[in-house]
Amino acid sequence: MVTIQEVAKKAGVSTATVSRVLNNRETVREKTRVRVEQAIQELNYEPSALGRNLRNSESRLLLVLIPSISNPFYTEIINGIEDTAISKGYNILLCETDSNPAREAIYFNMVRNRLADGIILMDPTVNRKNLYDLASRHPIVQCSEFDEEGEISYVTIDNELAAYQAVKHLIKLGNRRVALINTDEKYLYARERRRGYEKALHEFGLPIESKWMRETEQLGFEGGQQAMRSLLNEADKPNAVFSVSDVLAIGAMKEIQLQGLKVPDDIAVIGFDKISFSNMTNPTLTTIAQPMYKMGSISANMIINKIRGKDVESLILDHELIIREST
């Protein structure tokens, strides 16, 4: 295995000069740089990335913390993070927290021990005190979910406005009994989307009825199906449903069809996220599109800029109502 000392000897320079060339330092003369690069090529020298990172006190690793790896919402965000990180010379480690403090502590300690350079956080349930303590010393940004009262930079959309526009669309189609299938309100997006739902009802003079509101414990297909089954057991059934995720909406549509009803003739359904298979349902699902890949890409740029000591501003991205067959 060729060493840096052999490269230095062949190029007629010091090992420090070879190191400066490898790290693209501008202090090396062009003639010397060419000579060193030629020696590297002739000897087929491959520098140790680990050694270089240790010398520079960096790992070139970004941690991406998510509550659950099974949620398809995260797929495009992670793609955006990874593509951008790799293009900037970083790798990512996907960390499923399962909202578990013990796991959270493991990942936070990786940053404290310099095994990772920073964190892109998508789990809002982490311990706030521990989070703020870590963020005061190490680079952290939040993606999609963020702390309303905190000072950590984030990238997201306006969830309340998006939900308001979705429910307004249902009402303008003539639906007056609009139900909400929500998830645990420990998540900021769940609270914001409920506020948007209520704002639209209030604007059109429609009552906010608890009998037409359901909260699921899990953000899964079965949760949407169970919530819809419960709604259909009401004497006064809804004629439209706003679900805070596409997965819940797809589960709701399945239950509607199992009970011999038609979407949207009997009950209109709208989801949220525009996950990849939301246009593969029958009927295709009306939904709110989040710029998930862009959100991931921006969050990766944000954390890398923070690592480099730059100031980072929070961003709220645009969303879009995608009207399909389910409404």
Residue, then its C-alpha position, 0 to 999 in steps of 0.5 A: m500500500v502506497t504511503i503519503q511519504e512515498v508520494a512526497k519522495k517521488a514529488g520531491v516535496s514534504t508530506a505537509t505539501v502533499s497533504r495541502v494538495l489533497n485538501n485543496r489548499e490554495t497555498v500550494r504553487e501550481k507547479t508544485r501541485v501538478r508535480v504532486e498530482q502526477a506522483i499520486q497518479e503514477l503511484n495509484y495513491e489512495p488517501s485515507a478518508l478516515g485519517r483525513n477526517l480525523r486530522n480535520s476534526e470532521s466525520r463528513l457524516l450527517l445524521v437524519l433522525i426520523p420517528s419511523i422509517s415505515n412512513p412513505f412521507y419521508t422517502e422523497i425527503i431522504n432522497g433529497i438529503e442524500d443526493t445533496a449531501i453526497s454532492k457536497g462530500y458528505n454521507i448520511l446515516l438514517c436514524e429511526t428514533d421511534s420517539n425513544p429517549a434511549r435511542e435519541a441519546i445514542y444519536f446525540n452522543m454521536v455528534r458530541n463525540r464527533l462521530a457525526d458533524g450534524i443532525i437533520l431532525m424530523d422527530p418533534t418528540v425529542n427531549r427539548k432540554n437535551l435538544y437545545d443543549l446540543a444545538s447550542r454547541h453543535p449544528i442542528v436543523q429541523c425539517s418538516e417538523f419544528d419547535e414553534e418556541g425554539e430558535i433552531s433553523y428549519v424548513t417546512i410548509d405552511n400546514e395550517l394554510a394548506a389544510y385550510q385550502a384542502v377543506k375549503h375545496l371540499i366545502k366549495l364542492g357542496n359538502r357540508r359535513v366534513a370530517l377530520i382524520n388526524t393523528d397524535e397532536k404531539y406532532l406540530y403538523a397535526r395541530e396546524r392542520r386541525r387549525g386549518y380544518e377548523k378555520a375553513l369550517h368557521e369561514f363558511g359558517l359550518p359547525i365544528e363537530s367532535k363527532w366528525m373528528r378522529e385521532t389515530e394513534q398510528l399514522g398507518f393505513e389501518g389507522g385510516q380504515q379504523a377511523m373511517r369505520s368509526l365515522l361511518n357508524e355515526a347516525d349523521k355520517p360525513n359526506a367528505v373527509f380531510s385526512v392529514s396524510d395520504v396513508l390515512a386517506i387511502g385507508a379511509m377510502k378502502e373502508i368506504q368502499l368495503q361498506g358499499l359506498k362510492v368515492p366521491d359520489d357518497i363521500a369525497v376524500i382528500g389527503f396530504d403529502k402526495i406520496s408516490f402511490s397516491n395517484m395509483t389508488n382507485p379513484t386517484l387521491t386528491t391531495i396537498a403536494q409538499p415539495m418533499y425532495k426540495m425540502g430534503s435538499i434544502s435541509a442538507n444545504m442548511i446543515i452543511n452551511k451550519i457546519r461551515g459556520k455560516d448563518v442559516e435562515s428558516l424557510i417556508l416552502d410553497h405547497e399545491l392542491i392536487i385535484r384528482e378523482s376522489t373529490 
